[in-house]
Amino acid sequence: MIFLFKYYIIYLVYIMEGFSLKITLNPDKEVVKLIKEGLKKKDGYCPCRLGKKEEFKCICKEFKEQIDDPEFEGFCHCKLYYKSK
């Protein structure tokens, strides 16, 4: 069983390497700190938006759609995450 699990993990890594998706935190540590504090206060909802709608739950719907766009490169709405091409 361990043998099969080992090859399953290798297979998953192989598949994941086929994608060149890069999502990173904002390099500005102060921005990250402020946004994370806001997320805690709003129970995981974007602190930059009014209300607590499911589409505002971090990672928000807007950024998920931008992630799916191969031409998009940039920050999410609140500037916590950055997607590289």
C-alpha positions as CSV (number, residue, x, y, z in Angstrom):
1,M,0.0,0.0,0.0
2,I,2.8,2.4,0.8
3,F,4.3,1.6,-2.6
4,L,1.2,2.7,-4.4
5,F,0.9,5.8,-2.2
6,K,4.4,6.8,-3.1
7,Y,3.7,6.7,-6.8
8,Y,0.4,8.5,-6.4
9,I,2.3,11.4,-4.7
10,I,4.9,11.4,-7.5
11,Y,2.1,11.5,-10.1
12,L,0.4,14.4,-8.3
13,V,3.6,16.4,-8.2
14,Y,4.1,15.6,-11.9
15,I,0.7,16.9,-12.8
16,M,1.1,20.0,-10.6
17,E,4.4,20.9,-12.3
18,G,2.6,21.1,-15.6
19,F,0.9,24.3,-14.4
20,S,2.9,27.5,-14.2
21,L,0.5,29.1,-11.8
22,K,2.2,31.3,-9.2
23,I,0.2,32.9,-6.4
24,T,2.3,34.7,-3.8
25,L,1.7,37.0,-0.9
26,N,2.2,40.7,-1.4
27,P,5.9,41.4,-0.7
28,D,5.0,44.4,1.5
29,K,4.8,42.8,4.9
30,E,2.9,45.7,6.4
31,V,0.1,45.3,3.8
32,V,0.0,41.6,4.5
33,K,-0.2,42.2,8.2
34,L,-3.1,44.7,7.9
35,I,-5.1,42.6,5.5
36,K,-4.7,39.5,7.7
37,E,-5.9,41.5,10.7
38,G,-8.9,42.6,8.7
39,L,-9.6,39.1,7.6
40,K,-9.6,37.9,11.2
41,K,-12.0,40.7,12.2
42,K,-14.4,39.9,9.3
43,D,-14.2,36.1,9.7
44,G,-12.3,35.5,6.5
45,Y,-14.3,37.9,4.4
46,C,-12.4,40.6,2.4
47,P,-11.8,43.6,4.7
48,C,-11.9,45.9,1.7
49,R,-15.5,45.2,0.8
50,L,-18.8,46.0,2.5
51,G,-20.8,43.1,3.7
52,K,-20.2,39.4,4.2
53,K,-21.2,37.8,0.9
54,E,-19.9,34.3,0.0
55,E,-18.2,35.8,-3.1
56,F,-16.1,38.1,-0.8
57,K,-14.7,35.1,1.2
58,C,-10.9,35.0,0.8
59,I,-9.8,34.0,-1.8
60,C,-12.6,36.0,-3.3
61,K,-14.6,35.0,-6.4
62,E,-13.2,37.9,-8.4
63,F,-9.6,36.7,-7.8
64,K,-10.5,33.1,-8.5
65,E,-11.8,34.2,-11.9
66,Q,-8.6,36.2,-12.5
67,I,-6.6,33.2,-11.6
68,D,-8.4,31.2,-14.3
69,D,-7.5,33.9,-16.9
70,P,-4.1,33.0,-18.4
71,E,-3.6,36.6,-19.5
72,F,-4.1,38.1,-16.0
73,E,-1.2,39.2,-13.9
74,G,-1.6,41.3,-10.8
75,F,-3.0,41.7,-7.3
76,C,-6.3,40.5,-5.9
77,H,-8.8,43.2,-4.9
78,C,-7.3,43.8,-1.4
79,K,-3.7,43.4,-2.5
80,L,-3.0,40.4,-0.3
81,Y,-2.2,38.0,-3.2
82,Y,-0.4,38.4,-6.5
83,K,-0.7,36.2,-9.5
84,S,2.2,35.9,-11.9
85,K,2.0,34.6,-15.4
